[in-house]
């Protein structure tokens, strides 16, 4: 083990960071969001991981900011993911098509 503190460690559960792990976890466990992402993957099979990651980010944020989404689910998503800007959407896209 190195001298790095827990907060300085980036990788988390095999993902680049905790935020990426959390976003992936949410996508895999909320069925309506999972279906939207699967539709996106089915429709965009020619895109590279960067473009697909960008579209997944847009889909995720659209779902999260839907005014009809229950407040409890919004809070759960935000507390699980944390800093949205740290999510590595390209990595999630790569794992989704693998």
ZISULUR-V53763 format. One record per pair of residues at least 12 apart in sequence whose ideal C-beta (glycine too) atoms are under 8 Angstrom apart, sorted by sequence separation. I is the first residue (numbers start at 1). J is the second residue. If there is no record, write none. Layout:
BEGIN
i:I j:J
i:I j:J
END
This chain:
BEGIN
i:40 j:52
i:64 j:77
i:64 j:78
i:40 j:55
i:40 j:56
i:37 j:56
i:40 j:59
i:37 j:59
i:36 j:59
i:37 j:60
i:61 j:84
i:33 j:59
i:33 j:60
i:36 j:63
i:27 j:56
i:33 j:63
i:57 j:87
i:32 j:63
i:57 j:89
i:27 j:60
i:30 j:63
i:56 j:89
i:26 j:60
i:53 j:88
i:54 j:89
i:53 j:89
i:56 j:92
i:23 j:60
i:53 j:90
i:56 j:93
i:52 j:90
i:53 j:91
i:53 j:92
i:50 j:90
i:53 j:93
i:56 j:96
i:49 j:90
i:52 j:93
i:53 j:94
i:30 j:73
i:50 j:93
i:49 j:93
i:52 j:96
i:49 j:94
i:52 j:97
i:30 j:77
i:49 j:97
i:26 j:77
i:45 j:97
i:26 j:80
i:25 j:80
i:26 j:81
i:41 j:96
i:41 j:97
i:22 j:80
i:23 j:81
i:22 j:81
i:37 j:96
i:22 j:82
i:23 j:84
i:19 j:81
i:19 j:82
i:18 j:82
i:19 j:83
i:23 j:87
i:19 j:84
i:22 j:87
i:27 j:92
i:20 j:86
i:23 j:89
i:19 j:86
i:20 j:87
i:19 j:87
i:20 j:88
i:24 j:92
i:17 j:86
i:23 j:92
i:27 j:96
i:17 j:88
i:20 j:91
i:24 j:95
i:16 j:88
i:20 j:92
i:15 j:88
i:16 j:91
i:15 j:91
END
